[in-house]
């Protein structure tokens, strides 16, 4: 099976591993513990539990399932203890759903080369059959069609697996190494402040998949955004289709999604009378609650 052709990534988190002539591996496969395997493209199932924080809205924990495709390099040696294997995550297809956020589709960010390494930890060097450590720096996109949003991470998500006794580490649990929060930005407005944060991630690698269970990338439908009108025969091009409150239907849908996600609190300026009363009271004691007048409360 041919590997889908993707644009040259703008950001590379590590060495690029060639897929030329590397076999696609599906079930059944025999994985021998403590033995460096030849190069391959592993088609593996995966599940994860991710927690997202949306400022001013809440925290949402979502379960995902799907598959990944990982290409492995030629091992640097034939000796398990000393060998190193470089990896690239070349495809990711995960689905989850939240009652509040709706369906969430997770894909690779094609502008990033997601790279990894399987190696013996320094504190285990010298052991005859050490357990290895696996790490992968990942750039991803999170599509939320109900809200008309597509989010992405600028800093890589670092996926780690310990106690690796075979390659690939199928069946092993793993963890996303996130310090407090990982910002997620809007693809449509990447230089603005983050829309949400990824605060925790745990995952488990599955086993090899049957070939028919992997959905080819080219056959996936495009995720529609709310407010995006389906053109009828004879309708003007997308860029010329405007709606009454301005902008294309796609832009309006995206703005609605952002409004639903985050409604900032608006502090109103106190009236002149309130300001006069506050001045008459004198300075506020340290630690006392401040009174700036009425505030608009989000509905």
C-alpha positions in Angstrom: 0.0 0.0 0.0 1.4 3.4 -1.0 2.0 6.0 1.7 0.0 9.2 1.3 2.1 12.1 -0.1 2.1 15.1 2.3 3.7 18.6 1.9 7.2 19.2 3.1 6.9 20.1 6.8 7.9 23.6 7.9 8.9 22.4 11.4 10.9 19.3 12.1 11.1 18.1 15.7 13.8 15.6 14.8 15.4 13.4 12.1 13.2 12.5 9.1 12.8 8.7 8.5 12.4 7.6 4.9 9.4 5.6 4.0 10.8 4.5 0.6 10.7 0.7 0.3 9.6 0.3 3.9 6.9 -2.3 4.3 3.4 -1.5 5.7 2.8 -3.9 8.6 -0.6 -5.1 9.6 -1.8 -8.0 11.6 -0.7 -10.7 12.1 2.9 -9.8 13.1 5.3 -11.5 15.4 7.1 -9.2 17.8 10.1 -10.7 19.6 11.1 -9.1 22.9 14.5 -7.6 23.4 15.2 -7.9 19.6 15.8 -4.9 17.3 13.4 -5.3 14.3 14.0 -4.3 10.7 12.5 -1.1 9.5 8.7 -1.0 9.1 5.6 1.1 9.0 3.5 0.0 12.0 -0.3 0.4 11.7 -1.5 0.3 15.3 -4.6 1.0 17.2 -4.5 3.7 19.9 -6.8 5.0 22.7 -6.4 8.1 24.8 -8.1 10.2 27.5 -7.5 14.0 27.1 -8.5 16.8 29.3 -9.1 20.3 27.8 -9.5 23.6 29.7 -11.5 26.4 28.0 -11.0 29.6 30.0 -14.3 31.0 31.3 -16.2 28.0 30.1 -15.0 24.9 31.9 -12.9 21.7 31.8 -13.8 18.7 29.5 -12.4 15.2 29.6 -12.8 13.3 26.3 -12.0 9.7 25.4 -10.5 9.1 22.0 -9.9 6.0 19.9 -8.4 5.4 16.4 -5.1 4.4 14.8 -1.6 5.7 14.1 1.0 4.9 11.5 4.6 5.0 12.6 7.6 4.5 10.4 10.7 3.1 12.1 14.3 3.5 11.0 17.0 0.8 10.7 18.3 0.0 14.2 21.7 1.5 14.8 23.0 -1.8 16.0 21.9 -5.5 16.3 22.4 -5.4 20.1 19.2 -4.6 22.1 21.0 -2.8 24.9 22.9 -0.4 22.7 20.5 0.1 19.7 18.6 3.2 18.9 15.6 3.4 16.6 14.3 6.7 15.2 10.6 7.1 14.4 8.2 9.4 12.6 4.5 9.6 13.2 3.2 9.8 9.6 -0.5 9.5 10.2 -3.0 9.8 13.1 -6.7 9.4 13.0 -8.6 9.6 16.3 -12.2 10.3 17.2 -13.8 11.5 20.4 -17.0 13.2 21.5 -17.9 15.6 24.3 -21.6 16.4 25.3 -20.6 20.1 25.5 -18.1 20.4 22.6 -19.5 17.8 20.3 -17.3 15.5 18.1 -13.6 16.1 18.0 -11.4 14.8 15.2 -7.6 14.6 15.9 -5.2 14.6 13.0 -1.5 15.2 12.4 -0.5 18.8 11.6 1.2 18.3 8.2 3.2 21.5 8.8 5.1 19.6 11.5 7.3 16.5 11.3 6.4 14.5 14.4 9.5 12.6 15.4 10.6 10.2 18.1 13.3 7.9 19.5 13.4 4.6 21.2 16.6 4.3 23.3 18.0 2.8 26.5 17.7 5.3 29.4 21.1 6.5 30.7 20.5 5.0 34.1 19.9 1.6 32.6 23.0 1.5 30.4 25.2 -1.5 31.3 22.2 -3.8 31.8 22.1 -6.9 29.5 18.4 -6.5 28.7 17.3 -3.0 29.7 13.8 -1.7 29.3 13.9 1.1 26.8 12.2 4.5 26.7 10.1 5.7 23.8 9.4 9.4 23.1 7.5 11.2 20.3 7.1 15.0 19.7 3.8 15.5 18.0 2.1 18.4 16.2 -1.7 17.8 15.9 -4.9 19.5 14.9 -8.2 19.3 16.8 -11.3 19.7 14.7 -14.5 20.7 16.5 -17.1 20.9 13.7 -20.0 21.8 16.0 -18.2 25.0 17.0 -16.7 25.6 13.6 -13.2 25.5 15.0 -9.9 23.8 14.2 -7.3 24.1 16.9 -3.5 23.3 16.9 -0.6 23.2 19.2 2.5 25.3 18.5 4.6 23.5 21.2 4.8 19.8 20.6 2.8 17.3 22.6 5.5 15.0 24.1 4.2 11.4 24.2 6.3 9.0 26.3 6.3 5.3 27.0 8.5 3.6 29.6 9.4 0.0 30.2 9.7 -0.9 26.5 10.6 -4.5 26.0 9.8 -4.8 22.3 9.5 -2.7 19.2 6.9 -1.5 18.5 5.7 -1.1 22.1 2.2 -2.4 21.3 -0.1 -2.7 24.3 2.1 -0.3 26.4 0.5 2.5 28.4 1.9 6.0 27.8 1.6 9.6 29.0 1.6 13.0 27.5 4.3 15.1 29.3 2.4 18.4 29.8 3.5 20.9 32.4 0.2 22.4 33.7 -1.1 23.4 30.3 -0.4 23.2 26.6 -1.9 26.1 24.6 -4.2 25.4 21.6 -4.6 28.1 19.0 -7.3 28.7 16.3 -6.0 27.8 12.8 -8.1 30.7 11.4 -6.4 33.2 13.8 -3.1 31.6 14.8 -1.5 34.8 16.3 -4.3 35.5 18.7 -4.4 34.2 22.3 -5.0 30.5 22.8 -8.7 29.4 22.6 -8.2 26.4 24.9 -5.5 24.3 26.7 -4.7 20.7 26.8 -4.0 19.9 30.5 -3.5 16.2 30.6 -3.2 13.2 28.3 -2.8 9.5 28.8 -2.8 6.9 26.1 -2.3 3.2 25.3 -0.8 1.8 22.2 -2.9 -1.0 20.6 -1.8 -4.0 18.6 -1.4 -4.3 14.8 -4.6 -3.6 12.9 -6.1 -5.6 10.0 -5.5 -3.8 6.8 -9.2 -3.3 6.1 -9.6 -1.5 9.4 -7.4 1.4 8.4 -9.2 4.1 6.6 -7.1 5.5 3.7 -6.3 9.2 4.2 -7.6 10.1 0.7 -11.0 8.7 1.4 -11.8 10.7 4.5 -14.6 13.3 4.1 -13.9 16.9 4.8 -15.2 18.0 8.1 -17.9 20.7 7.5 -18.0 23.8 9.7 -21.3 25.2 11.0 -22.7 28.0 8.9 -20.9 26.8 5.8 -23.5 26.8 3.1 -23.5 23.9 0.5 -23.3 25.6 -2.9 -26.2 24.9 -5.2 -25.8 24.7 -9.0 -25.2 28.2 -10.3 -24.4 29.7 -6.9 -21.4 32.2 -6.7 -18.0 31.0 -5.5 -17.4 30.6 -1.8 -15.5 33.8 -1.4 -18.5 35.8 -2.9 -21.2 34.2 -0.8 -21.9 36.7 2.0 -24.6 36.7 4.6 -26.5 39.6 6.1 -24.2 40.2 9.1 -21.1 40.3 7.0 -18.5 37.9 5.8 -18.7 34.5 4.2 -20.8 31.8 5.8 -17.7 30.0 6.9 -16.4 33.1 8.7 -19.7 33.6 10.4 -19.8 30.0 11.6 -16.3 30.3 13.0 -17.2 33.5 14.9 -20.3 31.8 16.4 -18.1 28.9 17.5 -15.7 31.2 19.2 -18.5 33.1 20.9 -19.9 29.8 22.2 -16.5 28.7 23.5 -15.5 31.8 25.4 -17.6 34.8 26.5 -15.2 37.1 28.4 -16.5 39.0 31.4 -17.0 42.7 30.6 -16.3 45.1 33.4 -18.4 48.3 33.1 -17.0 51.6 34.2 -18.6 52.8 37.5 -21.0 55.7 37.3 -19.9 59.2 38.4 -22.0 58.8 41.6 -20.4 55.5 42.4 -16.9 56.9 41.8 -17.7 59.8 44.1 -18.9 57.5 46.9 -15.7 55.4 46.6 -13.5 58.5 46.8 -15.4 59.6 49.9 -14.7 56.3 51.6 -11.0 56.7 51.2 -8.4 54.1 50.3 -9.4 50.4 50.5 -7.7 48.4 53.3 -5.1 45.9 52.1 -6.9 42.6 51.3 -10.4 44.0 51.3 -12.7 43.2 48.4 -12.8 45.8 45.7 -16.0 47.3 44.4 -15.8 48.6 40.9 -19.5 48.9 40.3 -21.8 46.6 38.3 -20.4 43.8 36.1 -22.0 42.2 33.1 -22.7 38.5 33.9 -22.5 36.0 31.0 -25.8 34.5 30.2 
